[in-house]
């Protein structure tokens, strides 16, 4: 690991996740559901065996708030 502090590493990781999701959505013009994003990026999260995919859902929420992503029904698209 580098000399970056934990907060800086977390911000860098979040930026990489955002970029990966935006790229994935750009390559899927029909949009994707949260579960599809989690599956395609292999970032499934679960709790006691139930698929929740909170990581991708949280990052998609940040991207929505930033105006970089829009949601139509259960599908997400690049804004």
N, C-alpha and C positions, 0 to 999 in steps of 0.2 A: 504494500500500500504506500501511497505517496505521503507527503507531509501535510496534505490538506486537513483542515479540522472537520469533525463530523458533520457540522451544519453545511459547510461548503460541499462536502461529498454528497450529502442528501440533495442539495439544490442541483448539483450536476446530474445526479441520477434521475431526478424528476424531469429535468430538461430533456434528457435522453428518452425517457418514457413518452413525454409529450411529442417529441419529434417522431418517434416510431409510430405512435398512434395516428398522427397527422399524415404520415407517409402511407400507412396502411389504408386509411380512409380515402386518400387521393387515388389509390390504385383500385378502389372499389366504389365506383360512382353510384351504384345502387344503394349505398349505405351499408352499415353493419350494425348488428345488435351488440350490446355489451358482451354477452357470452361469446360471440364470434371473435371480437377483439381479443378477449382473454385467451381463447383457444389458439388463434393464429399467432399470437405473440408468446404463447406458452407461459402465461403469467396467472394461471388459475390460482385462486385462493379459496380455502374452504374452512369451515368451522364444524368440527365433529362430523366430518364426512359429507356435509351438505355443501354443494357448490354455491358460492356467494359472489365470487369475482369482484370483491370490493376494491381491489387495487385499480383495475381498469375503470371501474365505475367512478371512483374518486378522481382519477386523472381526466376522464371524460367530463366530469363536472367542472373541473378547473378550466378546461378548454372551452366549455360552454360559457362560463363566466367571463372569459377573456375574449369572447366573440369569434373564436377560431373554428368552432364547431357548432352546428345546429342539430336539433333533434326533431324528427318527424315521426310521431308514434313511438315505436321502440327502436328506430334506426337512427344512427348518427351519420352526419355528412360533414365534409369540409365546408366551412362558411364561404 
